[in-house]
Amino acid sequence: MNVNRNVLYLIIAVLAIAVGVLSYQLHEARKKPEGFQINVGPDGLKIQSK
C-alpha cells in the first residue's frame, strides 16, 4: 500500500512540474519583444519601436 501512495505522489509531482513548464513557455511566447523592427516595403523604409 505504501508503494502505491509513493507512485501517486510521484505522478502528482510530475504533473505539477509539467504544468509549471508549460505555463512558463506560454508566458515567454506571449511576452512582447523588446527593441525595434525595420520593415522595407513598397511604401519605403519603416522603423517601429516595440
C-alpha distance matrix in Angstrom:
0.0 3.8 5.5 5.3 6.5 8.9 10.2 10.9 12.8 14.5 15.7 17.0 18.7 20.4 21.5 23.0 24.8 26.1 27.5 29.1 30.8 32.0 33.4 35.2 36.7 37.9 39.4 41.3 42.5 44.0 45.6 49.4 50.9 53.2 56.7 59.3 59.9 63.1 64.2 67.2 68.4 71.5 72.0 72.0 69.8 67.3 65.3 62.6 60.6 56.9
3.8 0.0 3.8 5.5 5.2 6.3 8.8 9.9 10.7 12.4 14.4 15.5 16.6 18.6 20.2 21.2 22.7 24.5 26.0 27.2 28.8 30.5 31.7 33.3 35.0 36.4 37.7 39.4 40.9 42.4 43.7 47.5 48.9 51.1 54.6 57.3 58.1 61.3 62.6 65.6 67.0 70.2 70.6 70.5 68.1 65.6 63.4 60.8 58.6 55.0
5.5 3.8 0.0 3.8 5.4 5.1 6.2 8.6 9.9 10.5 12.4 14.3 15.3 16.5 18.5 20.0 21.1 22.6 24.5 25.8 27.0 28.7 30.3 31.7 33.1 34.7 36.2 37.7 39.1 40.9 42.3 46.0 47.3 49.5 52.9 55.5 56.2 59.3 60.4 63.4 64.8 68.0 68.6 68.4 66.1 63.7 61.6 59.1 57.1 53.5
5.3 5.5 3.8 0.0 3.8 5.5 5.1 6.2 8.7 9.8 10.6 12.4 14.3 15.4 16.6 18.4 20.1 21.1 22.7 24.5 25.9 27.1 28.7 30.5 31.8 33.0 34.7 36.5 37.6 39.2 40.9 44.6 46.1 48.5 52.0 54.4 54.9 58.1 59.1 62.0 63.2 66.3 66.9 66.9 64.7 62.3 60.4 57.7 55.8 52.2
6.5 5.2 5.4 3.8 0.0 3.8 5.4 5.0 6.3 8.6 9.9 10.6 12.3 14.3 15.4 16.5 18.5 20.0 21.2 22.6 24.5 25.8 27.0 28.8 30.5 31.6 33.0 34.9 36.3 37.7 39.1 42.9 44.5 46.8 50.4 52.9 53.7 56.9 58.1 61.2 62.4 65.6 66.0 66.0 63.7 61.1 59.0 56.2 54.2 50.5
8.9 6.3 5.1 5.5 3.8 0.0 3.8 5.4 5.1 6.1 8.7 9.9 10.5 12.3 14.3 15.3 16.5 18.3 20.0 21.1 22.6 24.3 25.7 27.1 28.7 30.3 31.6 33.1 34.7 36.4 37.6 41.4 42.7 44.8 48.3 51.0 51.8 55.0 56.3 59.4 60.8 64.1 64.5 64.3 61.9 59.4 57.2 54.6 52.4 48.8
10.2 8.8 6.2 5.1 5.4 3.8 0.0 3.8 5.4 5.0 6.2 8.6 9.8 10.5 12.3 14.2 15.3 16.5 18.4 20.0 21.1 22.5 24.3 25.9 27.0 28.6 30.3 31.8 33.0 34.8 36.3 40.1 41.3 43.7 47.1 49.6 50.2 53.3 54.4 57.3 58.6 61.8 62.4 62.3 60.0 57.6 55.6 53.1 51.2 47.5
10.9 9.9 8.6 6.2 5.0 5.4 3.8 0.0 3.8 5.4 5.1 6.2 8.6 10.0 10.7 12.3 14.3 15.4 16.6 18.5 20.1 21.2 22.6 24.5 25.9 27.0 28.7 30.5 31.7 33.1 34.8 38.6 40.1 42.6 46.2 48.6 49.1 52.4 53.4 56.4 57.6 60.7 61.2 61.2 59.0 56.5 54.5 51.8 49.8 46.1
12.8 10.7 9.9 8.7 6.3 5.1 5.4 3.8 0.0 3.8 5.5 5.1 6.1 8.6 9.9 10.5 12.3 14.2 15.4 16.5 18.4 20.0 21.0 22.6 24.4 25.8 27.0 28.8 30.3 31.8 33.0 36.8 38.4 40.6 44.1 46.8 47.6 50.9 52.1 55.3 56.7 59.9 60.2 60.1 57.7 55.1 52.9 50.1 48.0 44.3
14.5 12.4 10.5 9.8 8.6 6.1 5.0 5.4 3.8 0.0 3.8 5.5 5.1 6.2 8.6 9.9 10.6 12.3 14.3 15.4 16.6 18.3 20.0 21.2 22.7 24.4 25.8 27.2 28.7 30.5 31.8 35.5 36.8 39.0 42.5 45.0 45.7 48.9 50.2 53.2 54.7 58.0 58.4 58.2 55.8 53.3 51.2 48.6 46.6 43.0
15.7 14.4 12.4 10.6 9.9 8.7 6.2 5.1 5.5 3.8 0.0 3.8 5.5 5.2 6.2 8.6 10.0 10.5 12.3 14.3 15.4 16.5 18.3 20.1 21.2 22.5 24.3 25.9 27.0 28.7 30.4 34.1 35.5 38.0 41.5 43.9 44.3 47.5 48.5 51.5 52.7 55.9 56.4 56.4 54.1 51.7 49.8 47.2 45.3 41.7
17.0 15.5 14.3 12.4 10.6 9.9 8.6 6.2 5.1 5.5 3.8 0.0 3.8 5.5 5.1 6.1 8.6 9.8 10.6 12.3 14.3 15.4 16.4 18.5 20.1 21.1 22.5 24.5 25.8 27.1 28.6 32.4 34.1 36.5 40.1 42.6 43.2 46.5 47.6 50.8 52.1 55.2 55.5 55.5 53.2 50.5 48.5 45.7 43.7 40.0
18.7 16.6 15.3 14.3 12.3 10.5 9.8 8.6 6.1 5.1 5.5 3.8 0.0 3.8 5.4 5.1 6.2 8.6 9.9 10.6 12.4 14.3 15.3 16.6 18.5 20.0 21.1 22.8 24.4 26.0 27.1 30.9 32.3 34.5 38.0 40.7 41.5 44.9 46.2 49.4 50.9 54.2 54.4 54.2 51.7 49.1 46.9 44.2 42.0 38.4
20.4 18.6 16.5 15.4 14.3 12.3 10.5 10.0 8.6 6.2 5.2 5.5 3.8 0.0 3.8 5.5 5.2 6.1 8.7 9.9 10.6 12.2 14.2 15.4 16.6 18.3 20.0 21.2 22.5 24.5 25.9 29.6 30.8 33.2 36.6 39.1 39.7 42.8 44.0 47.1 48.5 51.8 52.2 52.0 49.6 47.2 45.1 42.6 40.7 37.1
21.5 20.2 18.5 16.6 15.4 14.3 12.3 10.7 9.9 8.6 6.2 5.1 5.4 3.8 0.0 3.8 5.4 5.0 6.2 8.6 9.9 10.5 12.1 14.3 15.3 16.4 18.2 20.0 21.0 22.6 24.3 28.1 29.6 32.3 35.8 38.1 38.5 41.7 42.7 45.8 47.0 50.2 50.5 50.6 48.4 45.8 43.9 41.2 39.3 35.6
23.0 21.2 20.0 18.4 16.5 15.3 14.2 12.3 10.5 9.9 8.6 6.1 5.1 5.5 3.8 0.0 3.8 5.4 5.2 6.2 8.7 10.0 10.6 12.4 14.4 15.4 16.5 18.6 20.1 21.3 22.6 26.4 28.1 30.5 34.1 36.6 37.4 40.8 42.0 45.3 46.7 49.9 50.0 49.9 47.5 44.8 42.6 39.8 37.7 34.0
24.8 22.7 21.1 20.1 18.5 16.5 15.3 14.3 12.3 10.6 10.0 8.6 6.2 5.2 5.4 3.8 0.0 3.8 5.5 5.0 6.2 8.6 9.8 10.6 12.4 14.3 15.3 16.7 18.4 20.2 21.2 25.0 26.2 28.4 32.0 34.5 35.4 38.7 40.1 43.3 44.9 48.2 48.4 48.0 45.5 43.0 40.7 38.1 36.0 32.4
26.1 24.5 22.6 21.1 20.0 18.3 16.5 15.4 14.2 12.3 10.5 9.8 8.6 6.1 5.0 5.4 3.8 0.0 3.8 5.4 5.2 6.1 8.5 9.9 10.6 12.2 14.2 15.5 16.5 18.5 20.1 23.8 25.0 27.6 31.1 33.4 33.8 37.0 38.1 41.2 42.5 45.8 46.1 46.0 43.7 41.2 39.2 36.7 34.9 31.2
27.5 26.0 24.5 22.7 21.2 20.0 18.4 16.6 15.4 14.3 12.3 10.6 9.9 8.7 6.2 5.2 5.5 3.8 0.0 3.8 5.5 5.2 6.0 8.6 9.9 10.5 12.1 14.3 15.3 16.5 18.3 22.0 23.8 26.5 30.1 32.3 32.8 36.2 37.2 40.5 41.7 44.8 45.0 45.0 42.7 40.0 38.1 35.2 33.3 29.6
29.1 27.2 25.8 24.5 22.6 21.1 20.0 18.5 16.5 15.4 14.3 12.3 10.6 9.9 8.6 6.2 5.0 5.4 3.8 0.0 3.8 5.5 5.1 6.2 8.7 10.0 10.6 12.4 14.3 15.6 16.6 20.4 21.9 24.2 27.9 30.4 31.3 34.8 36.2 39.5 41.1 44.3 44.3 44.0 41.5 38.8 36.5 33.7 31.5 27.9
30.8 28.8 27.0 25.9 24.5 22.6 21.1 20.1 18.4 16.6 15.4 14.3 12.4 10.6 9.9 8.7 6.2 5.2 5.5 3.8 0.0 3.8 5.4 5.2 6.2 8.7 9.9 10.7 12.4 14.5 15.5 19.2 20.2 22.7 26.1 28.5 29.2 32.5 33.9 37.1 38.7 42.1 42.2 41.9 39.4 36.8 34.6 32.1 30.1 26.5
32.0 30.5 28.7 27.1 25.8 24.3 22.5 21.2 20.0 18.3 16.5 15.4 14.3 12.2 10.5 10.0 8.6 6.1 5.2 5.5 3.8 0.0 3.8 5.4 5.1 6.2 8.6 9.9 10.5 12.4 14.3 17.9 19.3 22.2 25.7 27.7 28.0 31.3 32.3 35.5 36.8 40.0 40.2 40.1 37.9 35.3 33.4 30.7 29.1 25.4
33.4 31.7 30.3 28.7 27.0 25.7 24.3 22.6 21.0 20.0 18.3 16.4 15.3 14.2 12.1 10.6 9.8 8.5 6.0 5.1 5.4 3.8 0.0 3.8 5.5 5.1 6.2 8.7 9.9 10.7 12.3 16.1 18.0 20.7 24.3 26.5 27.2 30.7 31.8 35.2 36.5 39.7 39.6 39.6 37.2 34.4 32.3 29.4 27.4 23.7
35.2 33.3 31.7 30.5 28.8 27.1 25.9 24.5 22.6 21.2 20.1 18.5 16.6 15.4 14.3 12.4 10.6 9.9 8.6 6.2 5.2 5.4 3.8 0.0 3.8 5.4 5.0 6.2 8.6 10.1 10.6 14.3 15.7 18.1 21.7 24.2 25.1 28.6 30.1 33.5 35.2 38.5 38.4 38.0 35.4 32.6 30.3 27.5 25.4 21.8
36.7 35.0 33.1 31.8 30.5 28.7 27.0 25.9 24.4 22.7 21.2 20.1 18.5 16.6 15.3 14.4 12.4 10.6 9.9 8.7 6.2 5.1 5.5 3.8 0.0 3.8 5.4 5.1 6.1 8.7 10.0 13.5 14.5 17.3 20.7 22.8 23.2 26.5 27.7 31.0 32.5 35.9 36.0 35.7 33.2 30.7 28.6 26.1 24.3 20.8
37.9 36.4 34.7 33.0 31.6 30.3 28.6 27.0 25.8 24.4 22.5 21.1 20.0 18.3 16.4 15.4 14.3 12.2 10.5 10.0 8.7 6.2 5.1 5.4 3.8 0.0 3.8 5.5 5.1 6.3 8.6 12.1 14.0 17.1 20.6 22.3 22.6 26.0 26.9 30.2 31.5 34.6 34.6 34.6 32.4 29.6 27.7 24.9 23.3 19.6
39.4 37.7 36.2 34.7 33.0 31.6 30.3 28.7 27.0 25.8 24.3 22.5 21.1 20.0 18.2 16.5 15.3 14.2 12.1 10.6 9.9 8.6 6.2 5.0 5.4 3.8 0.0 3.8 5.5 5.3 6.2 9.9 12.1 14.8 18.4 20.6 21.4 25.0 26.4 29.9 31.4 34.6 34.2 34.0 31.6 28.6 26.4 23.3 21.3 17.5
41.3 39.4 37.7 36.5 34.9 33.1 31.8 30.5 28.8 27.2 25.9 24.5 22.8 21.2 20.0 18.6 16.7 15.5 14.3 12.4 10.7 9.9 8.7 6.2 5.1 5.5 3.8 0.0 3.8 5.5 5.2 8.6 9.6 12.3 15.8 18.1 18.9 22.4 24.0 27.4 29.2 32.6 32.3 31.8 29.2 26.4 24.1 21.4 19.4 15.8
42.5 40.9 39.1 37.6 36.3 34.7 33.0 31.7 30.3 28.7 27.0 25.8 24.4 22.5 21.0 20.1 18.4 16.5 15.3 14.3 12.4 10.5 9.9 8.6 6.1 5.1 5.5 3.8 0.0 3.8 5.7 8.4 9.4 12.9 16.1 17.6 17.7 20.9 22.0 25.3 26.8 30.0 30.0 29.8 27.5 24.8 22.9 20.3 18.9 15.3
44.0 42.4 40.9 39.2 37.7 36.4 34.8 33.1 31.8 30.5 28.7 27.1 26.0 24.5 22.6 21.3 20.2 18.5 16.5 15.6 14.5 12.4 10.7 10.1 8.7 6.3 5.3 5.5 3.8 0.0 3.8 6.4 8.9 12.3 15.6 16.9 17.3 20.7 21.7 25.2 26.4 29.5 29.1 29.2 26.9 23.9 22.0 19.0 17.4 13.7
45.6 43.7 42.3 40.9 39.1 37.6 36.3 34.8 33.0 31.8 30.4 28.6 27.1 25.9 24.3 22.6 21.2 20.1 18.3 16.6 15.5 14.3 12.3 10.6 10.0 8.6 6.2 5.2 5.7 3.8 0.0 3.8 6.3 9.1 12.7 14.6 15.7 19.4 21.0 24.6 26.3 29.5 28.8 28.5 25.8 22.7 20.4 17.3 15.1 11.4
49.4 47.5 46.0 44.6 42.9 41.4 40.1 38.6 36.8 35.5 34.1 32.4 30.9 29.6 28.1 26.4 25.0 23.8 22.0 20.4 19.2 17.9 16.1 14.3 13.5 12.1 9.9 8.6 8.4 6.4 3.8 0.0 3.8 6.4 9.7 11.2 12.4 16.1 17.8 21.5 23.3 26.4 25.4 25.0 22.4 19.1 16.7 13.5 11.4 7.6
50.9 48.9 47.3 46.1 44.5 42.7 41.3 40.1 38.4 36.8 35.5 34.1 32.3 30.8 29.6 28.1 26.2 25.0 23.8 21.9 20.2 19.3 18.0 15.7 14.5 14.0 12.1 9.6 9.4 8.9 6.3 3.8 0.0 3.8 6.7 8.5 9.8 13.5 15.6 19.3 21.5 24.9 24.1 23.2 20.3 17.3 14.7 12.0 10.0 6.7
53.2 51.1 49.5 48.5 46.8 44.8 43.7 42.6 40.6 39.0 38.0 36.5 34.5 33.2 32.3 30.5 28.4 27.6 26.5 24.2 22.7 22.2 20.7 18.1 17.3 17.1 14.8 12.3 12.9 12.3 9.1 6.4 3.8 0.0 3.8 6.8 9.4 13.0 15.8 19.5 22.1 25.4 24.3 23.0 19.7 16.7 13.5 11.1 8.3 5.8
56.7 54.6 52.9 52.0 50.4 48.3 47.1 46.2 44.1 42.5 41.5 40.1 38.0 36.6 35.8 34.1 32.0 31.1 30.1 27.9 26.1 25.7 24.3 21.7 20.7 20.6 18.4 15.8 16.1 15.6 12.7 9.7 6.7 3.8 0.0 3.8 7.1 10.3 13.6 17.0 19.9 23.3 22.0 20.2 16.7 14.0 10.5 8.8 6.3 5.7
59.3 57.3 55.5 54.4 52.9 51.0 49.6 48.6 46.8 45.0 43.9 42.6 40.7 39.1 38.1 36.6 34.5 33.4 32.3 30.4 28.5 27.7 26.5 24.2 22.8 22.3 20.6 18.1 17.6 16.9 14.6 11.2 8.5 6.8 3.8 0.0 3.8 6.8 10.0 13.4 16.3 19.6 18.2 16.5 13.0 10.3 6.9 5.5 4.3 5.3
59.9 58.1 56.2 54.9 53.7 51.8 50.2 49.1 47.6 45.7 44.3 43.2 41.5 39.7 38.5 37.4 35.4 33.8 32.8 31.3 29.2 28.0 27.2 25.1 23.2 22.6 21.4 18.9 17.7 17.3 15.7 12.4 9.8 9.4 7.1 3.8 0.0 3.8 6.5 10.1 12.8 16.3 15.3 13.8 10.6 8.1 5.7 5.2 6.4 7.2
63.1 61.3 59.3 58.1 56.9 55.0 53.3 52.4 50.9 48.9 47.5 46.5 44.9 42.8 41.7 40.8 38.7 37.0 36.2 34.8 32.5 31.3 30.7 28.6 26.5 26.0 25.0 22.4 20.9 20.7 19.4 16.1 13.5 13.0 10.3 6.8 3.8 0.0 3.8 6.8 10.0 13.4 12.6 10.5 7.2 5.8 4.6 6.5 9.0 10.6
64.2 62.6 60.4 59.1 58.1 56.3 54.4 53.4 52.1 50.2 48.5 47.6 46.2 44.0 42.7 42.0 40.1 38.1 37.2 36.2 33.9 32.3 31.8 30.1 27.7 26.9 26.4 24.0 22.0 21.7 21.0 17.8 15.6 15.8 13.6 10.0 6.5 3.8 0.0 3.8 6.4 9.9 9.6 8.1 5.9 5.1 6.4 8.2 11.5 12.8
67.2 65.6 63.4 62.0 61.2 59.4 57.3 56.4 55.3 53.2 51.5 50.8 49.4 47.1 45.8 45.3 43.3 41.2 40.5 39.5 37.1 35.5 35.2 33.5 31.0 30.2 29.9 27.4 25.3 25.2 24.6 21.5 19.3 19.5 17.0 13.4 10.1 6.8 3.8 0.0 3.8 7.2 7.7 5.7 4.7 6.4 8.9 11.5 14.9 16.5
68.4 67.0 64.8 63.2 62.4 60.8 58.6 57.6 56.7 54.7 52.7 52.1 50.9 48.5 47.0 46.7 44.9 42.5 41.7 41.1 38.7 36.8 36.5 35.2 32.5 31.5 31.4 29.2 26.8 26.4 26.3 23.3 21.5 22.1 19.9 16.3 12.8 10.0 6.4 3.8 0.0 3.8 5.4 5.3 6.6 8.2 11.4 13.5 17.1 18.6
71.5 70.2 68.0 66.3 65.6 64.1 61.8 60.7 59.9 58.0 55.9 55.2 54.2 51.8 50.2 49.9 48.2 45.8 44.8 44.3 42.1 40.0 39.7 38.5 35.9 34.6 34.6 32.6 30.0 29.5 29.5 26.4 24.9 25.4 23.3 19.6 16.3 13.4 9.9 7.2 3.8 0.0 3.8 5.5 8.5 10.4 14.1 16.2 19.9 21.6
72.0 70.6 68.6 66.9 66.0 64.5 62.4 61.2 60.2 58.4 56.4 55.5 54.4 52.2 50.5 50.0 48.4 46.1 45.0 44.3 42.2 40.2 39.6 38.4 36.0 34.6 34.2 32.3 30.0 29.1 28.8 25.4 24.1 24.3 22.0 18.2 15.3 12.6 9.6 7.7 5.4 3.8 0.0 3.8 6.9 8.3 12.1 14.1 17.8 19.9
72.0 70.5 68.4 66.9 66.0 64.3 62.3 61.2 60.1 58.2 56.4 55.5 54.2 52.0 50.6 49.9 48.0 46.0 45.0 44.0 41.9 40.1 39.6 38.0 35.7 34.6 34.0 31.8 29.8 29.2 28.5 25.0 23.2 23.0 20.2 16.5 13.8 10.5 8.1 5.7 5.3 5.5 3.8 0.0 3.8 6.6 10.1 13.0 16.6 19.0
69.8 68.1 66.1 64.7 63.7 61.9 60.0 59.0 57.7 55.8 54.1 53.2 51.7 49.6 48.4 47.5 45.5 43.7 42.7 41.5 39.4 37.9 37.2 35.4 33.2 32.4 31.6 29.2 27.5 26.9 25.8 22.4 20.3 19.7 16.7 13.0 10.6 7.2 5.9 4.7 6.6 8.5 6.9 3.8 0.0 3.8 6.8 10.1 13.5 16.1
67.3 65.6 63.7 62.3 61.1 59.4 57.6 56.5 55.1 53.3 51.7 50.5 49.1 47.2 45.8 44.8 43.0 41.2 40.0 38.8 36.8 35.3 34.4 32.6 30.7 29.6 28.6 26.4 24.8 23.9 22.7 19.1 17.3 16.7 14.0 10.3 8.1 5.8 5.1 6.4 8.2 10.4 8.3 6.6 3.8 0.0 3.8 6.4 10.1 12.6
65.3 63.4 61.6 60.4 59.0 57.2 55.6 54.5 52.9 51.2 49.8 48.5 46.9 45.1 43.9 42.6 40.7 39.2 38.1 36.5 34.6 33.4 32.3 30.3 28.6 27.7 26.4 24.1 22.9 22.0 20.4 16.7 14.7 13.5 10.5 6.9 5.7 4.6 6.4 8.9 11.4 14.1 12.1 10.1 6.8 3.8 0.0 3.8 6.8 9.8
62.6 60.8 59.1 57.7 56.2 54.6 53.1 51.8 50.1 48.6 47.2 45.7 44.2 42.6 41.2 39.8 38.1 36.7 35.2 33.7 32.1 30.7 29.4 27.5 26.1 24.9 23.3 21.4 20.3 19.0 17.3 13.5 12.0 11.1 8.8 5.5 5.2 6.5 8.2 11.5 13.5 16.2 14.1 13.0 10.1 6.4 3.8 0.0 3.8 6.4
60.6 58.6 57.1 55.8 54.2 52.4 51.2 49.8 48.0 46.6 45.3 43.7 42.0 40.7 39.3 37.7 36.0 34.9 33.3 31.5 30.1 29.1 27.4 25.4 24.3 23.3 21.3 19.4 18.9 17.4 15.1 11.4 10.0 8.3 6.3 4.3 6.4 9.0 11.5 14.9 17.1 19.9 17.8 16.6 13.5 10.1 6.8 3.8 0.0 3.8
56.9 55.0 53.5 52.2 50.5 48.8 47.5 46.1 44.3 43.0 41.7 40.0 38.4 37.1 35.6 34.0 32.4 31.2 29.6 27.9 26.5 25.4 23.7 21.8 20.8 19.6 17.5 15.8 15.3 13.7 11.4 7.6 6.7 5.8 5.7 5.3 7.2 10.6 12.8 16.5 18.6 21.6 19.9 19.0 16.1 12.6 9.8 6.4 3.8 0.0
